[in-house]
Amino acid sequence: MDGGTAVCTVTPASAGWAYSGLRVLALGPGEEAALETGDAETLVLPLAGACAVTVAAPAGGTVTFELTGRRDVFSRVTDFAYVPRDAAVRVSSREGGRFALPSARCERRLPPRYGPAERVPVELRGAGGMARQVNNFCTPGAFEADRLIACEVLTPGGNWSSYPPHKHDEQTPEESVLEEIYYFEVADAPDGGPGIGYQRVYGTTDVLEEVRTGDTVLIPHGWHGPSMAVPGYDLYYLNVMAGPGERAWRICDDPAHAWIRGTWPGLPADPRLPMTSAAGPRDHREGGR
């Protein structure tokens, strides 16, 4: 990558696996970065700010997508761009910002495309203290890709998400093999201090980590969850997944905690959800950031 600042870089080689990758790119006002996608299909997803994405094809010619973006991950659902493998890409930003580039090594070369924010399916999952918002911008059935699966999860302060704990590390009719990256951002305190959250992973590994804005957790296998938004601090994470089989998100709940799903119908909805939409934040969020 030439230009900009890499806030986060996860490649299949650095993660010790075969498919999933993520870069988070910071650009100053008027700055641009150039990169080659190589053997990985890639998205450009604004985390904060707007940008232009110019894609050059190997056979010649370019196409440019103007991304409206957003103020921050808690302010609205964003638009995005899909960039195929074997492409040269330039990302530029007039005002500057931060941009996530989830990727997956793949075989097919699909055309570059624009993903409008208005077409991103917003799902409310869970209930009560387990309620959260899922922005399914690049999930199977929502947006075509060869291997890449990506979504955003917004969890109100005090709630748990990625719960009950689950895994996807075996190829069975009920489960698919997917390497997964969690990238976190946490709302600040009213005085501007950094917020915190927690992430649990267990099974063949044992992780309980405090997470802050810019942190990543890699999940090659094992049970993962909950992702915990501590009271007072809304939690955001970007999930990036890819694997060797069918492009499908099939999971297996930890049998010790699978019963939790059965409690959801008896729990109240969280009035803070949905937190955002393509139009912007809910009224109760206005002025809060």
C-alpha positions in Angstrom: 0.0 0.0 0.0 1.3 3.4 -1.0 0.0 6.4 1.0 -2.1 6.9 4.0 -1.6 5.3 7.4 -2.4 1.6 8.1 -4.2 1.7 11.5 -4.7 -2.1 11.3 -3.3 -4.8 9.0 -4.4 -8.4 9.1 -3.4 -10.7 6.2 -3.8 -14.4 5.8 -0.1 -14.8 6.3 0.0 -12.7 9.5 -3.1 -14.4 10.9 -1.7 -17.9 10.1 -4.7 -18.9 8.0 -5.8 -19.0 4.3 -8.5 -16.5 3.4 -9.6 -13.6 5.6 -7.9 -10.2 5.7 -8.5 -6.6 6.9 -6.8 -3.3 6.6 -8.0 -0.1 8.3 -6.7 3.0 6.5 -6.4 6.5 7.8 -6.2 9.4 5.3 -5.6 13.0 6.1 -7.5 15.8 4.2 -6.6 15.6 0.5 -4.6 12.4 1.0 -4.9 9.2 -1.1 -3.6 5.7 -0.9 -2.9 3.2 -3.7 -3.0 -0.6 -3.4 -3.2 -3.8 -5.4 -5.9 -6.3 -4.4 -3.8 -9.3 -5.7 -5.7 -12.5 -5.2 -8.3 -11.1 -2.7 -11.7 -9.4 -3.4 -11.9 -6.3 -1.2 -14.4 -3.8 0.1 -13.9 -0.2 0.9 -16.2 0.6 3.9 -16.1 4.1 5.4 -15.8 4.1 9.2 -15.5 7.9 9.5 -15.5 10.3 6.5 -16.2 10.2 2.8 -14.0 9.0 0.0 -13.6 8.3 -3.7 -12.6 4.8 -4.8 -11.1 4.4 -8.3 -10.6 0.9 -9.7 -8.4 0.1 -12.6 -9.0 -3.1 -14.4 -6.1 -5.3 -15.8 -7.5 -4.9 -19.3 -7.6 -1.1 -19.0 -10.1 1.5 -18.1 -11.2 2.8 -14.7 -14.4 3.3 -12.7 -14.8 5.6 -9.7 -17.3 5.3 -6.9 -18.0 8.3 -4.7 -18.8 7.1 -1.2 -20.9 9.4 1.1 -19.6 7.6 4.2 -20.6 8.8 7.7 -19.4 10.8 10.6 -18.6 7.7 12.6 -19.8 4.1 12.9 -22.6 5.1 15.4 -24.1 7.8 13.1 -25.5 5.9 10.2 -25.4 2.9 7.9 -22.9 3.6 5.2 -22.5 2.9 1.5 -19.5 1.0 0.3 -17.6 -0.2 -2.8 -16.7 -3.7 -3.9 -13.3 -4.1 -5.6 -12.5 -7.4 -7.4 -9.2 -9.4 -7.2 -6.4 -8.4 -9.5 -7.2 -4.7 -9.5 -5.3 -1.5 -8.8 -7.2 0.7 -6.4 -6.9 4.4 -5.3 -8.8 5.6 -2.3 -8.8 9.4 -1.8 -10.6 11.6 0.7 -11.1 15.4 0.5 -11.8 15.8 4.2 -9.9 12.8 5.4 -11.2 9.8 7.4 -10.8 6.2 8.3 -11.8 3.4 5.9 -12.0 -0.4 6.5 -10.9 -2.7 3.7 -12.2 -6.3 4.5 -10.9 -8.9 2.1 -10.9 -12.6 1.2 -8.7 -14.6 -1.1 -10.9 -15.9 -3.9 -11.0 -17.5 -7.3 -13.7 -15.6 -9.3 -13.1 -12.0 -10.5 -16.5 -10.3 -10.1 -17.1 -6.7 -11.5 -16.5 -3.7 -9.3 -19.8 -2.4 -7.8 -21.3 0.3 -5.6 -23.3 -0.7 -2.5 -25.9 1.9 -1.6 -26.6 2.4 2.1 -30.3 2.3 1.5 -30.0 -1.3 0.3 -28.1 -2.6 3.4 -30.5 -5.0 5.3 -30.7 -4.0 9.0 -31.5 -6.9 11.3 -32.5 -6.7 15.0 -31.2 -9.8 16.7 -31.7 -11.1 20.2 -33.9 -9.4 22.9 -33.6 -7.8 26.3 -30.0 -7.5 27.4 -28.9 -9.6 24.4 -30.4 -7.3 21.7 -28.2 -5.8 19.0 -28.3 -4.4 15.5 -26.7 -6.2 12.6 -26.0 -4.4 9.3 -25.8 -7.2 6.7 -24.0 -5.2 4.0 -22.0 -8.1 2.5 -23.7 -11.3 3.7 -24.9 -14.2 1.5 -28.3 -13.1 0.0 -27.6 -9.4 0.6 -24.6 -8.8 -1.7 -22.8 -11.0 -4.1 -19.1 -11.9 -3.5 -17.0 -15.0 -4.2 -15.9 -15.8 -0.6 -16.1 -12.7 1.5 -18.8 -12.4 4.2 -18.9 -9.1 6.2 -21.3 -7.4 8.5 -21.4 -4.7 11.3 -22.9 -5.2 14.7 -24.0 -2.3 17.0 -24.6 -3.2 20.6 -26.1 -0.7 23.1 -24.2 -0.1 26.3 -24.9 -2.8 28.9 -25.9 -5.5 26.3 -24.2 -8.7 25.2 -23.9 -9.7 21.6 -22.4 -12.7 19.8 -24.4 -14.6 22.4 -25.1 -17.4 22.9 -21.5 -18.3 22.1 -21.1 -20.1 18.8 -18.5 -21.5 16.4 -18.0 -22.2 12.7 -14.9 -24.3 12.3 -16.2 -27.7 11.0 -17.7 -28.5 7.6 -21.1 -30.2 8.4 -24.6 -29.7 7.2 -25.2 -27.4 10.2 -21.8 -25.6 10.3 -19.4 -24.0 7.8 -15.6 -23.3 8.2 -15.0 -19.6 8.4 -12.0 -17.7 9.6 -13.2 -14.6 11.4 -11.8 -11.1 12.3 -13.5 -8.9 14.8 -12.6 -5.2 14.5 -13.9 -3.0 17.3 -14.8 0.6 17.9 -16.2 1.8 21.2 -18.2 5.0 22.0 -16.3 7.6 24.0 -17.3 8.8 27.5 -19.1 12.2 27.7 -15.7 13.8 28.6 -14.1 12.3 25.5 -12.3 9.5 27.3 -12.0 6.2 25.5 -14.6 3.6 26.0 -14.0 -0.1 26.7 -15.7 -3.5 25.9 -14.8 -7.2 26.3 -14.5 -10.2 24.0 -14.5 -13.8 25.0 -13.1 -16.7 22.9 -12.7 -20.3 24.3 -12.3 -23.9 23.3 -8.9 -24.6 21.9 -7.8 -21.1 23.0 -8.9 -19.1 26.1 -9.3 -15.4 25.6 -11.1 -12.7 27.7 -9.8 -9.4 26.5 -10.6 -5.7 27.0 -11.1 -4.1 23.7 -11.0 -0.4 22.6 -11.3 1.4 19.4 -8.9 0.0 16.8 -8.5 -3.4 18.5 -8.9 -6.7 16.6 -9.5 -10.2 17.8 -8.8 -13.1 15.4 -10.9 -16.3 15.6 -9.5 -19.2 13.6 -11.6 -21.7 15.5 -13.4 -22.3 18.8 -16.4 -20.8 20.6 -16.7 -17.0 20.5 -18.9 -14.8 22.5 -20.1 -12.9 24.2 -19.0 -9.5 22.9 -19.8 -7.3 25.9 -20.7 -3.6 25.7 -20.2 -2.3 29.2 -22.8 0.1 30.6 -22.4 3.6 29.3 -20.4 2.6 26.2 -22.0 1.5 22.9 -20.0 -1.1 21.1 -19.4 -1.6 17.4 -17.6 -4.4 15.6 -17.0 -5.3 12.0 -17.0 -9.0 11.3 -14.9 -10.3 8.4 -15.3 -14.0 7.4 -14.1 -16.3 4.7 -13.4 -20.0 4.3 -12.8 -22.8 1.9 -16.3 -24.0 1.3 -19.7 -22.7 0.3 -20.2 -18.9 1.0 -22.6 -19.5 3.9 -22.8 -18.4 7.5 -23.8 -21.6 9.3 -23.0 -21.8 13.1 -23.2 -24.2 16.0 -24.2 -22.8 19.4 -22.3 -24.0 22.5 -24.7 -26.7 23.7 -24.2 -25.5 27.3 -25.8 -22.1 26.4 -27.9 -22.8 23.3 -31.1 -22.7 25.5 -30.6 -18.9 25.8 -32.1 -18.4 22.3 -35.4 -19.9 23.6 -35.7 -17.0 26.1 -35.8 -14.3 23.5 -39.5 -14.4 22.7 -40.3 -13.7 26.3 -38.0 -10.7 26.6 -38.8 -7.1 25.8 -37.4 -5.3 22.8 -34.6 -2.8 23.5 -36.1 0.7 22.8 -32.6 1.9 21.8 -32.7 -0.3 18.7 -32.3 0.2 15.8 -29.5 2.6 16.7 -29.0 3.8 13.1 -30.2 3.5 9.5 -29.2 4.8 6.1 -31.0 8.0 7.0 -28.9 8.6 10.2 -29.2 7.9 13.9 -32.4 7.4 15.8 -33.9 10.6 17.3 -32.8 9.6 20.8 -29.2 9.5 19.6 -29.1 13.0 18.1 -26.7 15.2 19.9 -25.2 12.3 21.8 -21.9 12.2 19.9 
